[in-house]
Structure formats: C-alpha cells, structure tokens
Amino acid sequence: MLAGGSAELGDVDYIRVAREFGRLLAKEGWVLRTGGGNGACIMGAASDGALEAGGRVEGVILQKFWSVRHRGLHSMKAYTTFALRKAALFRGASAAVIFPGGYGTLDELGDLLTLRQTGLIGLPVVVVNTRGFFRGLLDWDRRAERDGFLYGGRLFHVASTPREAIRRLRSLLR
C-alpha cells in the first residue's frame, strides 16, 4: 500500500522518486495499491512507474474523485467515505509505504501508526523521506518518545531513496 500526495506537482524530484519506487516495486513482483490518483502527483507517478515495469497496480479511491482516477490500473474500487477507503487500502496489505503528501497522507499515516501502537495491525511502515520532507515528523517522534507520550520505540522505518525503501521492505517482509 502506498500513501502520498494527490496534488499535481511542479517539483520533478518528488515525481521522479515516486516513479522510480513504482518501477522497483514492480520488479520485485509486488502489487502496488494506491489511492487511485492520476497525473503528476505521487500516486500517479508511482502507478505509472509500476505499470511501465510490467507491475500490477490497484486503486482505491473516493467516489467523489472518480472522474480524476488513473484509468490505466488493473483494478479500481470507489468508496463513499474516507474511513471505508482507508480500510480498503490497509486490508490485505503486506506493508505501507508513505511518501510526501498533505493532510490526507498525514491522516493515513496517523491511522497506521495508531493501529500499530495499539497492536491492532502489524503492518510494517516505511516513510520515504524525499528531500527531508519528514524531518519535522522525525523530530516530533523523538520528542514524543522522550517526553513519555510514545512507548516501545519508533513504529516506522525511514528510507531516503526508493532503493533504500525496497531494501527495507525486503528485510521487513522476510
């Protein structure tokens, strides 16, 4: 499962990294499940990269955004609420990979980490820290643990590049 921004981006670094990740994921033979976004956004770029490499891509989208869905995916399911969509994204996933994004991405990451901390899921989470995007989250995580709000250590892994993210996933999914 991949979470990341759905906004059209002018910054080619984010797009390049997401597309590379999609290609590498497909080469591993893994299925990519995204929020179904299309175009020059994180989800669209990762999907395009996976498709270019012959991979399978599944979309899970809000009904409200059906008209802007990626039309080249192997499957696409629409849901009427964010809660139903998130449940479908998480269901059956082997791991979650989080790319830079906005409030929707933050919401999905928050849910994943809450479910992990409470022991409701064991899904490994890898955050791809493109251009230091998640630096603030990493600082907050250290502070929250130091001040006693978090326990048991960090609930996610950090990768700086798509290749590093794939290496982490390989080790976590053994």
Secondary structure, DSSP 8 states (H G I E B T S, - for coil): -EE---S--S-HHHHHHHHHHHHHHHHTT--EEE--B-SSSHHHHHHHHHHHTT--EEEEEEGGGGGGB-TTSSEEEEESSHHHHHHHHHTT-S-EEE-S-SHHHHHHHHHHHHHHHTTS----EEEE-GGGTTHHHHHHHHHHHHTTS--SS-SSEEESSHHHHHHHHHHHT-
